[in-house]
């Protein structure tokens, strides 16, 4: 019997990077088990320490590891260790962290000599063909000289890269059995993992910065609808035993197909029957907004649609080969969302070719003007195998790039330090480094203020018809001139943005191999996702300070408009107090027993009714005295806090940051009951 390890490795040194089911290796294991039956035994792993232990104790014949930017280094360490234990172990990698050109691919494999084969694009058939050859006794050396279709290797004789025949896409994905329905994934239904499903593969778009733009991947191929529904029902029933309320849909463009409405209705059925899922993460279709909005409405608004643009700068869009929906149509789409009371988000990337600080701020203005409230801005990562990462584009647009640790992705294994590293762009021919740092500051404010934690602010801005973009600019100006806990935190963010970049991967290894620096990584002082890190710091450490600055800015804007009378002043004071009491959940993260505490307060306005009313009426209608009680759902809070510790570890700042990726902060809010 052939012994196979399949791994999707995630560092756990200071909390897991991902708590999702390892879907990719599950599909490969399911396909191989169906093809070879009792001729093989597969073990799935996501813990690096467990893989190393299994290599010692179980003596596998084949190791296959899913290769992403966030685990490529630990994969290489594991392959090296496997080869040192037994040179005849076949080491197979597959996944997006691999160049496209033959020259770069050869360099990649020669640098990682323990990798015998790299599976290109889909892995199920290519990997299983390797297993078939191995079962039939073909030697590793011979296989590397004659790779199976869909793989690449370094020929032992020629010392150069060789490719197997180009593998066709899987035309009928149903030949790959479900790892859920086959029971392979049952081991992960323990309350410590979040289910992930794929309903279709492929992406019809050709964005140059994205691996999914590979022409071989352009056709969207669906799994059978009946199978998808059965998977979701199976997951719902299993998940209802635990407090895991999230679901990940891994499609590149969920909502691009008409049948996705049927899938959404089926998920809604599970929500009604099992109260699951409470949160859904998905990359939604770029230009099928009407269908995406309908899906979001069906799903109880638990799947926030992404209305991504990356930029509105036409020069940049031309370079990256991206076609956005015309702005007038985009704006109309957002108005429809607002009418449905659905909160959408937009994603942008900086600093891409020909983008400037001015054009970036103009993009923010347009997005805010359309009604989008949540904007997430990513630093451009140069991904292996993408056209924009090529030498040609680096020279043409004078790209200055550096390296940083992928947030909290590091560890010590077999006495060797391992750091996952990403390459990012921090300067271009049109955006100098100083302006990049400023744009990251604006981006963080968008990220912070777009969270539901600050939705009271957005409603106040909308009620008084204030300009959201101008509000952002004024907040930024205040931060640079005022002294407070929040402004100090913001300055720390800007400094860390400057200092997180290294000149090379070897510089990162050199710096963090020193005990003092490594201990900083362990404490989370450096090496974290800065937006996640400072979002949590803002919510747990400086929430009141941020609210003070925001209300001061709103007050100044209202005074400039000449509409700041006594009633507006009294209303803002009441709204601020109501927001601070209901939204500040920092106490329960320091002492869960505070979930039992009840707060009562008198208000000159019924802020709770004003907040709940849609549309909102003139504030004078709510101008009467009320007494309000604020309290937590004690059992839910205590259960949920225990759950996120199981998912992400004991570090409060890290676990909350990861949780807020899957859930809105409103799960931690106090409930408000108006007494009189």
Secondary structure, DSSP 8 states (H G I E B T S, - for coil): -EEEEEE-----TTS-S--B--HHHHHHHHHHHHHHGGGEEEEEE--HHHHHHHHHHH--SEEEEE--TTTHHHHHHHHHHHHHH-TTSEEEEESSSS-SSHHHHHHHHHHSTT--EEE-S--HHHHHHHHHHHHTT--HHHHHHS--TTEEEE-TTT-SEEE-------S-GGGS--TTTTSGGGGG-SSS-B-EE-SEE------TT-GGG-GGG-S-EE--HHHHHHHHHHHHHHHTTSS--EEEEEEEEETSSTTHHHHHHHHHHHHHHH---SEEEEEE-SS-HHHHHHHHHHTTT-S--B---B---HHHHHHHT-----HHHHHHHHHHHHHTT---EEEEEET-TT--HHHHHHHHHHHHHHT--EEEEEE-B--TT-GGGSHHHHHHTT-EEEEEEEEEEEEEETTEEEEEEEEEEEE-SSS-HHHHHHHHHHHHHHHHHTSGGGHHHHHHHHHTT--HHHHHHHHHHHHHH--SHHHHHHHHHHHHHHHT-BSSHHHHHHHHTSHHHHHHHHHTSSSS-HHHHHHHHHHHHSHHHHHHHHHHHHHHHHHHHT---HHHHHHHHHHHHHHHHHH--HHHHH-GGGGG--EEEEESS-HHHHHH-SS---GGGG-S-EEEEEE--HHHHHHHHHHHHHHH-S-HHHHHHHHHHHS-GGGG--EEEE--
